Amino acid sequence: MVRETLMNLKKTLGFKGEGTKDSPVIIDDLGDVCVEFSIKTKGIYLVLKNLNISKLLILNSQNVVIEDCFIGKLDMARCRNLTFRNNSIITAKQILCRSCFFENNSVLQKQYAKFIKNTDEKRSFVGIWILLLVGVFYSHIGVGSLMVGYVNLVSIIMLLSGVLLSIATIYELILRHQANKIPQNEYLNFAIQEIEAFSNAFIKAV
């Protein structure tokens, strides 16, 4: 489905490339248009160049290159082997992204430390443990009610909610454990920009 959609865009807008490693699909210079991108792909090699991007969402993807772009908001989750080069970024958030390469990018001062240190990922990790405790607590209440023969809709809902929540959080913990076995991201020559400079750039881009 992703490949078909991308191929349709190629025909409509004249993008170059076949989506392979040697011939990636290149989306390059759409003029003064400010666009949004949501990317979820592992099998297609994709390059974004010279674009004004108000929001860039990349989920569970790999083999994507973003260079010479202005990015208002960057959200990344569960990505591998992404390359960011010579971009200006206002806000950035990443969770469970590994083996990504950042070179000569600039970001707002208040975003820099949070992005480099994976603060959002660490916060989500704490949240996962809290939800796991809630799931175990709900399951305990539900099982306890069933064991004493006190069966009603509330106890069944508590049990099912607790079990499902526990399974979901355990799955997230497994994903984190697997991600930690993969090499960390590389950050080279990150520049820090003041808020005023980016605000003016964003206004011009829009």
Buried (B, 14 or more C-beta within 10 A) or exposed (E): EBEEEBBEEBEEEEBEBEBEEEEBBBBBEBEEEBEEBEBEBEEBBBBBBBBBBBBBBBBBBBBBBBBBBBBBBBBBBBBBBBBBBBBBBBBBBBBBBBBBBBBBBBBBEEBBEBBBEBBBBEEBBEEBEEBBEBBBBBBEBBBEBBEEEEEEEEBEEBBEBBBEBBEBBEEBBEBBEEBEEEEEBEBEEBEEBEEEEBEEBBEEBE
